[in-house]
Amino acid sequence: MIFDSIGRLIYFNNPYKLIVEIDSEISRYYLSLIPKYIQLNKPKFAPHISVVRKEMPNLLYWGKYENQFIDFQYENIIYNDELYYWLNIYSPKLEEIRLELGLTNASGITRAPNGRHRFHTTLGNVKYN
């Protein structure tokens, strides 16, 4: 199933980064469904969707949507690979914002770890500390 939600756009400078801050209850709920025997490390940052990271955007439009709310959809399926657990995210508006910033509609960092979807939110990882 696909669920609708909203999040707030937050821009950072030095380095340039754009995220969508999402409701932490989404992450908390899906984390609760992962079996306890899986030693999952929580992400370093609060639940979010990375939109721009480790890229140089067109600064003419940088900050244009600061603190605005944006609609997105997420799948209710928890995906994982050998390191990460995540939810797939869908948002034509985020793709438009990336294009407006002179970037492609997705990047290696914004894509889901398996590369199949343009955006994701990380639930956790199984990296060794």
VMD Tcl script that builds the backbone (N, CA, C; Angstrom):
set m [mol new atoms 387]
animate dup $m
set s [atomselect $m all]
$s set {name element resname resid chain x y z} {
  {N N MET 1 A 0.830 -1.184 0.000}
  {CA C MET 1 A 0.000 0.000 0.000}
  {C C MET 1 A 0.872 1.245 0.000}
  {N N ILE 2 A 0.306 2.297 -0.501}
  {CA C ILE 2 A 0.972 3.596 -0.507}
  {C C ILE 2 A 0.205 4.527 0.441}
  {N N PHE 3 A 0.953 5.223 1.300}
  {CA C PHE 3 A 0.361 6.166 2.243}
  {C C PHE 3 A 0.828 7.579 1.938}
  {N N ASP 4 A -0.052 8.545 2.184}
  {CA C ASP 4 A 0.277 9.954 2.000}
  {C C ASP 4 A 0.777 10.539 3.306}
  {N N SER 5 A 1.707 11.481 3.183}
  {CA C SER 5 A 2.189 12.202 4.351}
  {C C SER 5 A 2.722 13.557 3.889}
  {N N ILE 6 A 3.139 14.359 4.858}
  {CA C ILE 6 A 3.758 15.641 4.541}
  {C C ILE 6 A 5.025 15.786 5.373}
  {N N GLY 7 A 5.919 16.622 4.895}
  {CA C GLY 7 A 7.145 16.911 5.629}
  {C C GLY 7 A 7.566 18.336 5.340}
  {N N ARG 8 A 8.534 18.814 6.104}
  {CA C ARG 8 A 8.997 20.196 5.983}
  {C C ARG 8 A 10.368 20.232 5.334}
  {N N LEU 9 A 10.523 21.101 4.330}
  {CA C LEU 9 A 11.798 21.253 3.627}
  {C C LEU 9 A 12.755 22.103 4.462}
  {N N ILE 10 A 13.979 21.600 4.635}
  {CA C ILE 10 A 14.997 22.309 5.405}
  {C C ILE 10 A 16.283 22.338 4.585}
  {N N TYR 11 A 16.819 23.538 4.400}
  {CA C TYR 11 A 18.054 23.752 3.649}
  {C C TYR 11 A 19.215 23.973 4.618}
  {N N PHE 12 A 20.386 23.473 4.245}
  {CA C PHE 12 A 21.614 23.691 4.998}
  {C C PHE 12 A 22.664 24.223 4.030}
  {N N ASN 13 A 23.529 25.082 4.536}
  {CA C ASN 13 A 24.658 25.586 3.749}
  {C C ASN 13 A 25.951 25.046 4.334}
  {N N ASN 14 A 26.942 24.912 3.491}
  {CA C ASN 14 A 28.299 24.539 3.899}
  {C C ASN 14 A 28.375 23.242 4.693}
  {N N PRO 15 A 28.196 22.104 4.127}
  {CA C PRO 15 A 27.938 21.882 2.700}
  {C C PRO 15 A 26.442 22.019 2.389}
  {N N TYR 16 A 26.150 22.188 1.114}
  {CA C TYR 16 A 24.758 22.313 0.688}
  {C C TYR 16 A 24.035 20.985 0.864}
  {N N LYS 17 A 22.909 21.073 1.550}
  {CA C LYS 17 A 22.110 19.874 1.810}
  {C C LYS 17 A 20.654 20.314 1.922}
  {N N LEU 18 A 19.757 19.513 1.370}
  {CA C LEU 18 A 18.315 19.760 1.465}
  {C C LEU 18 A 17.657 18.464 1.887}
  {N N ILE 19 A 16.852 18.549 2.938}
  {CA C ILE 19 A 16.137 17.373 3.422}
  {C C ILE 19 A 14.662 17.702 3.592}
  {N N VAL 20 A 13.864 16.651 3.703}
  {CA C VAL 20 A 12.472 16.776 4.125}
  {C C VAL 20 A 12.400 16.139 5.500}
  {N N GLU 21 A 12.094 16.952 6.490}
  {CA C GLU 21 A 11.910 16.462 7.853}
  {C C GLU 21 A 10.550 15.777 7.899}
  {N N ILE 22 A 10.528 14.503 8.292}
  {CA C ILE 22 A 9.271 13.758 8.288}
  {C C ILE 22 A 8.845 13.414 9.721}
  {N N ASP 23 A 7.612 13.025 9.875}
  {CA C ASP 23 A 7.056 12.640 11.169}
  {C C ASP 23 A 7.835 11.449 11.725}
  {N N SER 24 A 8.413 11.606 12.898}
  {CA C SER 24 A 9.208 10.534 13.498}
  {C C SER 24 A 8.364 9.307 13.837}
  {N N GLU 25 A 7.046 9.473 13.949}
  {CA C GLU 25 A 6.176 8.333 14.245}
  {C C GLU 25 A 6.143 7.326 13.092}
  {N N ILE 26 A 6.366 7.794 11.875}
  {CA C ILE 26 A 6.433 6.860 10.736}
  {C C ILE 26 A 7.588 5.905 10.953}
  {N N SER 27 A 8.746 6.462 11.215}
  {CA C SER 27 A 9.938 5.638 11.446}
  {C C SER 27 A 9.766 4.748 12.678}
  {N N ARG 28 A 9.262 5.321 13.756}
  {CA C ARG 28 A 9.078 4.559 14.998}
  {C C ARG 28 A 8.161 3.348 14.769}
  {N N TYR 29 A 7.078 3.558 14.038}
  {CA C TYR 29 A 6.143 2.463 13.785}
  {C C TYR 29 A 6.816 1.339 12.988}
  {N N TYR 30 A 7.467 1.676 11.888}
  {CA C TYR 30 A 8.064 0.631 11.062}
  {C C TYR 30 A 9.256 -0.030 11.744}
  {N N LEU 31 A 9.983 0.707 12.565}
  {CA C LEU 31 A 11.049 0.087 13.355}
  {C C LEU 31 A 10.484 -0.961 14.308}
  {N N SER 32 A 9.298 -0.701 14.834}
  {CA C SER 32 A 8.689 -1.647 15.781}
  {C C SER 32 A 8.307 -2.963 15.100}
  {N N LEU 33 A 8.204 -2.978 13.786}
  {CA C LEU 33 A 7.845 -4.193 13.051}
  {C C LEU 33 A 9.046 -5.063 12.700}
  {N N ILE 34 A 10.243 -4.526 12.858}
  {CA C ILE 34 A 11.457 -5.295 12.559}
  {C C ILE 34 A 11.749 -6.193 13.753}
  {N N PRO 35 A 11.958 -7.486 13.522}
  {CA C PRO 35 A 12.188 -8.412 14.641}
  {C C PRO 35 A 13.339 -7.956 15.551}
  {N N LYS 36 A 13.153 -8.135 16.845}
  {CA C LYS 36 A 14.131 -7.675 17.837}
  {C C LYS 36 A 15.474 -8.397 17.731}
  {N N TYR 37 A 15.507 -9.590 17.134}
  {CA C TYR 37 A 16.780 -10.290 17.016}
  {C C TYR 37 A 17.712 -9.642 15.985}
  {N N ILE 38 A 17.190 -8.733 15.196}
  {CA C ILE 38 A 18.027 -8.000 14.250}
  {C C ILE 38 A 18.612 -6.808 14.999}
  {N N GLN 39 A 19.927 -6.771 15.110}
  {CA C GLN 39 A 20.613 -5.697 15.840}
  {C C GLN 39 A 20.716 -4.457 14.954}
  {N N LEU 40 A 19.675 -3.660 14.960}
  {CA C LEU 40 A 19.577 -2.506 14.073}
  {C C LEU 40 A 20.081 -1.241 14.766}
  {N N ASN 41 A 20.997 -0.547 14.110}
  {CA C ASN 41 A 21.467 0.753 14.582}
  {C C ASN 41 A 20.550 1.825 14.014}
  {N N LYS 42 A 20.152 2.757 14.852}
  {CA C LYS 42 A 19.317 3.857 14.365}
  {C C LYS 42 A 20.188 4.833 13.580}
  {N N PRO 43 A 19.595 5.540 12.626}
  {CA C PRO 43 A 20.364 6.528 11.856}
  {C C PRO 43 A 20.906 7.639 12.763}
  {N N LYS 44 A 21.951 8.324 12.292}
  {CA C LYS 44 A 22.565 9.413 13.047}
  {C C LYS 44 A 21.626 10.613 13.180}
  {N N PHE 45 A 20.747 10.787 12.185}
  {CA C PHE 45 A 19.901 11.974 12.137}
  {C C PHE 45 A 18.433 11.600 12.299}
  {N N ALA 46 A 17.634 12.575 12.678}
  {CA C ALA 46 A 16.187 12.370 12.821}
  {C C ALA 46 A 15.601 11.919 11.484}
  {N N PRO 47 A 14.449 11.250 11.495}
  {CA C PRO 47 A 13.843 10.758 10.252}
  {C C PRO 47 A 13.687 11.871 9.217}
  {N N HIS 48 A 14.158 11.569 8.010}
  {CA C HIS 48 A 14.139 12.558 6.939}
  {C C HIS 48 A 14.260 11.874 5.584}
  {N N ILE 49 A 14.051 12.667 4.549}
  {CA C ILE 49 A 14.289 12.249 3.170}
  {C C ILE 49 A 15.396 13.156 2.650}
  {N N SER 50 A 16.494 12.586 2.188}
  {CA C SER 50 A 17.553 13.397 1.579}
  {C C SER 50 A 17.132 13.785 0.176}
  {N N VAL 51 A 17.227 15.080 -0.128}
  {CA C VAL 51 A 16.868 15.586 -1.452}
  {C C VAL 51 A 18.123 16.039 -2.185}
  {N N VAL 52 A 19.001 16.752 -1.488}
  {CA C VAL 52 A 20.297 17.170 -2.046}
  {C C VAL 52 A 21.353 16.900 -0.990}
  {N N ARG 53 A 22.419 16.216 -1.397}
  {CA C ARG 53 A 23.542 15.958 -0.495}
  {C C ARG 53 A 24.749 15.613 -1.348}
  {N N LYS 54 A 25.885 16.208 -1.022}
  {CA C LYS 54 A 27.145 15.980 -1.742}
  {C C LYS 54 A 27.022 16.335 -3.223}
  {N N GLU 55 A 26.280 17.420 -3.506}
  {CA C GLU 55 A 26.099 17.928 -4.867}
  {C C GLU 55 A 26.131 19.445 -4.813}
  {N N MET 56 A 26.446 20.058 -5.938}
  {CA C MET 56 A 26.438 21.521 -6.013}
  {C C MET 56 A 25.194 21.973 -6.762}
  {N N PRO 57 A 24.210 22.530 -6.035}
  {CA C PRO 57 A 22.977 22.979 -6.683}
  {C C PRO 57 A 23.149 24.359 -7.328}
  {N N ASN 58 A 22.204 24.719 -8.163}
  {CA C ASN 58 A 22.112 26.064 -8.722}
  {C C ASN 58 A 21.643 26.975 -7.587}
  {N N LEU 59 A 22.500 27.870 -7.148}
  {CA C LEU 59 A 22.201 28.691 -5.971}
  {C C LEU 59 A 21.144 29.761 -6.216}
  {N N LEU 60 A 20.811 30.002 -7.475}
  {CA C LEU 60 A 19.770 30.967 -7.799}
  {C C LEU 60 A 18.442 30.591 -7.132}
  {N N TYR 61 A 18.175 29.294 -7.026}
  {CA C TYR 61 A 16.919 28.814 -6.439}
  {C C TYR 61 A 17.101 28.193 -5.056}
  {N N TRP 62 A 18.319 28.247 -4.528}
  {CA C TRP 62 A 18.592 27.634 -3.229}
  {C C TRP 62 A 17.810 28.356 -2.130}
  {N N GLY 63 A 17.097 27.636 -1.322}
  {CA C GLY 63 A 16.315 28.188 -0.223}
  {C C GLY 63 A 14.915 28.644 -0.614}
  {N N LYS 64 A 14.545 28.454 -1.860}
  {CA C LYS 64 A 13.254 28.931 -2.367}
  {C C LYS 64 A 12.064 28.390 -1.569}
  {N N TYR 65 A 12.147 27.159 -1.116}
  {CA C TYR 65 A 11.018 26.517 -0.429}
  {C C TYR 65 A 11.276 26.313 1.063}
  {N N GLU 66 A 12.195 27.073 1.624}
  {CA C GLU 66 A 12.575 26.921 3.036}
  {C C GLU 66 A 11.349 26.863 3.948}
  {N N ASN 67 A 11.301 25.818 4.772}
  {CA C ASN 67 A 10.247 25.594 5.772}
  {C C ASN 67 A 8.858 25.340 5.197}
  {N N GLN 68 A 8.750 25.187 3.889}
  {CA C GLN 68 A 7.446 24.864 3.314}
  {C C GLN 68 A 7.163 23.372 3.506}
  {N N PHE 69 A 5.892 23.046 3.569}
  {CA C PHE 69 A 5.494 21.648 3.687}
  {C C PHE 69 A 5.281 21.071 2.298}
  {N N ILE 70 A 5.637 19.820 2.163}
  {CA C ILE 70 A 5.567 19.144 0.873}
  {C C ILE 70 A 4.903 17.789 1.061}
  {N N ASP 71 A 4.076 17.414 0.101}
  {CA C ASP 71 A 3.435 16.094 0.121}
  {C C ASP 71 A 4.398 15.047 -0.414}
  {N N PHE 72 A 4.310 13.862 0.159}
  {CA C PHE 72 A 5.043 12.711 -0.378}
  {C C PHE 72 A 4.245 11.459 -0.059}
  {N N GLN 73 A 4.592 10.388 -0.708}
  {CA C GLN 73 A 3.968 9.096 -0.454}
  {C C GLN 73 A 5.066 8.109 -0.064}
  {N N TYR 74 A 4.704 7.148 0.750}
  {CA C TYR 74 A 5.652 6.097 1.114}
  {C C TYR 74 A 4.960 4.744 1.080}
  {N N GLU 75 A 5.760 3.738 0.775}
  {CA C GLU 75 A 5.268 2.358 0.764}
  {C C GLU 75 A 5.295 1.797 2.173}
  {N N ASN 76 A 4.365 0.928 2.482}
  {CA C ASN 76 A 4.335 0.328 3.813}
  {C C ASN 76 A 5.153 -0.962 3.875}
  {N N ILE 77 A 6.063 -1.146 2.950}
  {CA C ILE 77 A 6.930 -2.325 2.927}
  {C C ILE 77 A 8.311 -1.914 3.414}
  {N N ILE 78 A 8.848 -2.643 4.374}
  {CA C ILE 78 A 10.203 -2.401 4.851}
  {C C ILE 78 A 11.142 -3.172 3.934}
  {N N TYR 79 A 12.028 -2.438 3.275}
  {CA C TYR 79 A 13.024 -3.057 2.393}
  {C C TYR 79 A 14.342 -3.134 3.137}
  {N N ASN 80 A 15.171 -4.086 2.737}
  {CA C ASN 80 A 16.502 -4.163 3.321}
  {C C ASN 80 A 17.470 -4.827 2.355}
  {N N ASP 81 A 18.736 -4.528 2.571}
  {CA C ASP 81 A 19.813 -5.228 1.888}
  {C C ASP 81 A 20.770 -5.689 2.981}
  {N N GLU 82 A 22.022 -5.931 2.652}
  {CA C GLU 82 A 22.940 -6.451 3.663}
  {C C GLU 82 A 23.291 -5.434 4.751}
  {N N LEU 83 A 23.034 -4.119 4.499}
  {CA C LEU 83 A 23.378 -3.098 5.483}
  {C C LEU 83 A 22.212 -2.250 5.988}
  {N N TYR 84 A 21.260 -1.938 5.113}
  {CA C TYR 84 A 20.245 -0.938 5.440}
  {C C TYR 84 A 18.818 -1.484 5.439}
  {N N TYR 85 A 17.977 -0.800 6.223}
  {CA C TYR 85 A 16.525 -1.004 6.222}
  {C C TYR 85 A 15.914 0.354 5.897}
  {N N TRP 86 A 14.917 0.381 4.996}
  {CA C TRP 86 A 14.370 1.661 4.555}
  {C C TRP 86 A 12.952 1.514 4.028}
  {N N LEU 87 A 12.308 2.667 3.822}
  {CA C LEU 87 A 11.004 2.754 3.160}
  {C C LEU 87 A 11.207 3.536 1.866}
  {N N ASN 88 A 10.557 3.111 0.805}
  {CA C ASN 88 A 10.599 3.840 -0.461}
  {C C ASN 88 A 9.686 5.053 -0.372}
  {N N ILE 89 A 10.149 6.152 -0.955}
  {CA C ILE 89 A 9.418 7.421 -0.953}
  {C C ILE 89 A 9.158 7.834 -2.396}
  {N N TYR 90 A 7.990 8.398 -2.627}
  {CA C TYR 90 A 7.608 8.901 -3.954}
  {C C TYR 90 A 7.215 10.360 -3.822}
  {N N SER 91 A 7.760 11.214 -4.708}
  {CA C SER 91 A 7.389 12.623 -4.679}
  {C C SER 91 A 7.782 13.316 -5.978}
  {N N PRO 92 A 6.819 13.510 -6.867}
  {CA C PRO 92 A 7.110 14.275 -8.078}
  {C C PRO 92 A 7.610 15.689 -7.760}
  {N N LYS 93 A 7.122 16.299 -6.683}
  {CA C LYS 93 A 7.552 17.652 -6.331}
  {C C LYS 93 A 9.031 17.679 -5.959}
  {N N LEU 94 A 9.521 16.665 -5.242}
  {CA C LEU 94 A 10.943 16.621 -4.909}
  {C C LEU 94 A 11.788 16.476 -6.172}
  {N N GLU 95 A 11.289 15.699 -7.122}
  {CA C GLU 95 A 11.991 15.576 -8.402}
  {C C GLU 95 A 12.038 16.931 -9.105}
  {N N GLU 96 A 10.924 17.665 -9.097}
  {CA C GLU 96 A 10.870 18.997 -9.714}
  {C C GLU 96 A 11.859 19.953 -9.050}
  {N N ILE 97 A 11.935 19.913 -7.724}
  {CA C ILE 97 A 12.858 20.789 -6.999}
  {C C ILE 97 A 14.300 20.478 -7.394}
  {N N ARG 98 A 14.634 19.200 -7.478}
  {CA C ARG 98 A 15.999 18.829 -7.890}
  {C C ARG 98 A 16.295 19.350 -9.294}
  {N N LEU 99 A 15.354 19.197 -10.211}
  {CA C LEU 99 A 15.558 19.683 -11.579}
  {C C LEU 99 A 15.711 21.209 -11.593}
  {N N GLU 100 A 14.903 21.900 -10.797}
  {CA C GLU 100 A 14.988 23.357 -10.695}
  {C C GLU 100 A 16.367 23.791 -10.189}
  {N N LEU 101 A 16.969 22.970 -9.347}
  {CA C LEU 101 A 18.295 23.265 -8.802}
  {C C LEU 101 A 19.420 22.854 -9.749}
  {N N GLY 102 A 19.047 22.431 -10.970}
  {CA C GLY 102 A 20.047 22.072 -11.970}
  {C C GLY 102 A 20.636 20.687 -11.778}
  {N N LEU 103 A 19.951 19.849 -11.032}
  {CA C LEU 103 A 20.405 18.482 -10.755}
  {C C LEU 103 A 19.528 17.495 -11.516}
  {N N THR 104 A 19.933 16.240 -11.550}
  {CA C THR 104 A 19.069 15.202 -12.110}
  {C C THR 104 A 17.925 14.950 -11.134}
  {N N ASN 105 A 16.905 14.220 -11.551}
  {CA C ASN 105 A 15.746 14.026 -10.677}
  {C C ASN 105 A 16.023 13.129 -9.471}
  {N N ALA 106 A 17.184 12.500 -9.430}
  {CA C ALA 106 A 17.604 11.687 -8.278}
  {C C ALA 106 A 19.121 11.552 -8.333}
  {N N SER 107 A 19.707 11.143 -7.225}
  {CA C SER 107 A 21.154 10.901 -7.188}
  {C C SER 107 A 21.416 9.580 -6.477}
  {N N GLY 108 A 22.649 9.170 -6.441}
  {CA C GLY 108 A 23.010 7.943 -5.741}
  {C C GLY 108 A 22.666 7.988 -4.267}
  {N N ILE 109 A 22.698 9.171 -3.681}
  {CA C ILE 109 A 22.390 9.309 -2.251}
  {C C ILE 109 A 20.890 9.370 -2.005}
  {N N THR 110 A 20.143 10.019 -2.895}
  {CA C THR 110 A 18.697 10.113 -2.671}
  {C C THR 110 A 17.995 8.795 -2.971}
  {N N ARG 111 A 18.553 8.024 -3.892}
  {CA C ARG 111 A 17.929 6.751 -4.287}
  {C C ARG 111 A 17.915 5.768 -3.115}
  {N N ALA 112 A 16.960 4.848 -3.156}
  {CA C ALA 112 A 16.925 3.757 -2.171}
  {C C ALA 112 A 18.222 2.963 -2.298}
  {N N PRO 113 A 18.686 2.352 -1.208}
  {CA C PRO 113 A 19.940 1.604 -1.275}
  {C C PRO 113 A 20.024 0.567 -2.401}
  {N N ASN 114 A 18.894 0.008 -2.816}
  {CA C ASN 114 A 18.933 -0.947 -3.928}
  {C C ASN 114 A 18.878 -0.241 -5.278}
  {N N GLY 115 A 18.781 1.094 -5.282}
  {CA C GLY 115 A 18.815 1.881 -6.507}
  {C C GLY 115 A 17.531 1.909 -7.314}
  {N N ARG 116 A 16.492 1.284 -6.840}
  {CA C ARG 116 A 15.268 1.142 -7.635}
  {C C ARG 116 A 14.295 2.308 -7.527}
  {N N HIS 117 A 14.382 3.104 -6.467}
  {CA C HIS 117 A 13.449 4.216 -6.283}
  {C C HIS 117 A 14.221 5.503 -6.056}
  {N N ARG 118 A 13.629 6.619 -6.445}
  {CA C ARG 118 A 14.350 7.899 -6.426}
  {C C ARG 118 A 14.598 8.453 -5.036}
  {N N PHE 119 A 13.726 8.125 -4.076}
  {CA C PHE 119 A 13.887 8.644 -2.717}
  {C C PHE 119 A 13.587 7.543 -1.701}
  {N N HIS 120 A 14.100 7.744 -0.494}
  {CA C HIS 120 A 13.863 6.777 0.584}
  {C C HIS 120 A 14.049 7.470 1.926}
  {N N THR 121 A 13.617 6.805 2.969}
  {CA C THR 121 A 13.976 7.213 4.324}
  {C C THR 121 A 14.572 5.984 5.005}
  {N N THR 122 A 15.718 6.174 5.607}
  {CA C THR 122 A 16.422 5.076 6.251}
  {C C THR 122 A 15.849 4.841 7.643}
  {N N LEU 123 A 15.546 3.576 7.932}
  {CA C LEU 123 A 15.058 3.192 9.262}
  {C C LEU 123 A 16.218 2.830 10.182}
  {N N GLY 124 A 17.245 2.223 9.605}
  {CA C GLY 124 A 18.394 1.818 10.403}
  {C C GLY 124 A 19.375 1.034 9.555}
  {N N ASN 125 A 20.450 0.617 10.222}
  {CA C ASN 125 A 21.472 -0.168 9.516}
  {C C ASN 125 A 22.035 -1.229 10.446}
  {N N VAL 126 A 22.738 -2.178 9.869}
  {CA C VAL 126 A 23.345 -3.252 10.645}
  {C C VAL 126 A 24.874 -3.175 10.554}
  {N N LYS 127 A 25.403 -1.979 10.331}
  {CA C LYS 127 A 26.856 -1.779 10.300}
  {C C LYS 127 A 27.424 -2.057 11.684}
  {N N TYR 128 A 28.651 -2.532 11.717}
  {CA C TYR 128 A 29.315 -2.742 13.002}
  {C C TYR 128 A 29.836 -1.416 13.496}
  {N N ASN 129 A 29.669 -1.168 14.784}
  {CA C ASN 129 A 30.150 0.098 15.366}
  {C C ASN 129 A 31.630 0.000 15.675}
}
mol reanalyze $m
mol bondsrecalc $m
mol representation Tube
mol addrep $m
